[in-house]
Amino acid sequence: MSLSSLMTAVVDDLQILNNNLQAVVGAENPMLTSAAEQIFSAGGKRMRPALVFLVSRATAQMAGLKDVTPQHRRLAEIIEMIHTASLIHDDVLDESDVRRGKKTIHQLYGTRVAVLAGDFLFAQSSWYLANLENLEVIKLISQVIKDFANGEIKQASSLFDCDISLQDYLDKSFYKTASLIAASTRSAAIFSGVNSSVCDQMYNYGMNLGLAFQVVDDILDFTQSTAQLGKPAASDLVKGNLTAPVLFALEQEPKLREIIDSEFTEEGSLDIAIDLVHRGGGIERSQSLAKQKGDLAIKNLQCLPSGAMRSSLEGMIKYVLQRID
């Protein structure tokens, strides 16, 4: 199952989005525009705006609308801008040199421009958000920007901490990944004018899909090569960011705690730690966790009418999970 096949139902919507994104960024500052264009064109999957359009079309059908509204389209653009801004800032904080196999913005333009480019996109998206004039959606998406910061602070304050719980990890994953997806799928339903229980289910769908996505990403950090990932393998573990596979393995492998406590100062200790994560059942238990979140997301879609949009939304879950099969 390919992502492009799941997006067939909204391929025209995504084409309009791509054309609009360049215009939305504006031409006020050539360097910022150039930096933003670089990341908008850096092979992004456009998964988040596709989810906005799929939920928009499924819920618009329920509400008897003939097409998606201009608000739906602007929402998709705002979500992609916020996501892009968070990636630019993430790469600065993580000192990542490569994103999707290409040089990161701060590598190309320097940290100062990268920080400003991210700030610019956050500010621009906030301005467009305010112009949608829907208080519920403004509150939802403003919370996401706060959640990003919260997630980064939680992560920075718990590096190399072997005592963080699985719930701490899920909270951080919600802040950093699932919050944006949940807010965007709920906002899409709000703009269609469907009832609050459908809006709630769309929020939960986005949250569960986002959590599954993050757990899968954290598994791949241990099971794929640097070339496959487009970034260094086991990069989170090296920096002391302990994810689900590590937390599960710590329950079985006491030696893993010793190595993490030493912050990989001894030569070869990282390779031993990776091996212990595999031996301690960290990968299998994380796979079960991702599938559990995926199953919940499938249930959240039962309120939608059968058809191409719902099938694609279900397919998104399968697409995320098939990366670890």
Disulfide bonds with the S-S distance in Angstrom:
none
